[in-house]
């Protein structure tokens, strides 16, 4: 059943990789790995979006797998026709330096430990952590167990604690895969969480390998895999790691656009941001703040044109999200305080102090390394020095602004939350920080001096 | 070799060792979650299998009451919330609403709470007793 659960996603993954390839035709092995890991999440995302549309039209049919097979076959044909005879990939002649070998070897043990951790979490909690079965796997069950009446899954009679208003990225993917394999097996959400874990680590490594080099990619991966984010959190089947993946995908696509000026990458960036909104409500905030961030970053480089291509990629997922939120989903509880109470809460100084104290504490402990990974990165920046490439400046401004505004948005949500503030912070803050940690690692290691250059003995 | 180079190498070595050390800690933490082959969610699902078979519809709304809904019965507030969410997950796509207003209600009551409840609601429900302190209640026509 595990193999079948992996196979059922393969047409979607191929579709994602081919969409990336068609939008960004660059060649070479370093580019290939980025395409592979960008395509992985994009494939899962497009499948979820399309299944939502499919279910609206043909809720009593079971043919969505064939839609994915047809789509992947069509895209494969298009890619082959475009490639014609000169297949762009030739086997690479890799001659890594001694330093590169040492750094890359340093990734192996943390990667093995993360994989073992994930397998243990899956074996001991096959239904996932609390939020996973309460929201995402519950939503999948509501859709799968009565397909013809699936719109009843968003009934306003459902207790708000189950968040029937949450976007359906994971729920739709799990539901259609259950339909395709013909049974409700926990292997499906487990495989899905594994794909996002692989995608997150893979995309971080591959993109830094392309933008900086294998040494820089290795250090970032050692930091990522040593935290609990991949092995523990990723395997828990919650939506925070998939959301972090889509934030990272957006950041990577923007950075690669700045390097190559391929506008297809802006379409990809927009699509990734839209998929973030389809994954969690925090993703909708990301969509909102990414627009001014891009405008400011490209202010001197035709910002409207940049935004135009970005919005083109954003359009389809955003239409689905808005359609779901506007027509089907019950109201969100987080914004239920009402205007007067929200204003009172914003003006309450004690709430600001509580949030700031908690943000500070979390920054200094995040990652479970005792002193916190973020202070370690500060020391790293002091010792290795910052050396941002001038040609990547718009990317750094866009990503830095987007991450800062996103953190500010989380601050604002805590200010107006209808729940007990301390409970809400204790329950969610570390996961919010983890959502930003992966794209921040990418940002950080594109700004700090390349490790191979720094350690080159003169 | 400059001091900066020494510091850089020491920091990289420290990060690598810390990553492995905390990777092991993360693995140990994962191994401390429950036990293999008997996760509580799966056990909870088995408990509710008979309820789903007895309900006359596949999707709809039923009530849900527990010890906390019975005046005078003892209950643990933390358990109550956890059991409610687990039961909703198990019963999907049936929607559970707190209280006994719908035609059908699932009662998760210990024997003492059930005694108190049945004395207070005599003649209003048809009671179908199930295993493990579960009762399916069907409201009788007035």
Interface residues (C-beta under 8 A of the other chain):
Chain A: X103 X106 X109 X110 X113 X114 X116 X117 X118 X120 X121 X123 X124 X125 X126 X127 X130 X133 X134 X137 X138 X141 X142 X145 X146 X149 X152 X153 X155 X157 X158 X159 X161 X162 X219 X222 X223 X225 X226 X227 X228 X231 X232 X235 X367 X368 X369 X376 X379 X380 X383 X384 X451 X454 X455 X457
Chain B: X1 X4 X5 X7 X8 X9 X11 X12 X15 X16 X18 X19 X20 X22 X23 X24 X25 X26 X27 X29 X30 X31 X33 X34 X35 X36 X39 X41 X42 X58 X59 X61 X84 X85 X86 X88 X89 X92 X93 X95 X96 X97 X98
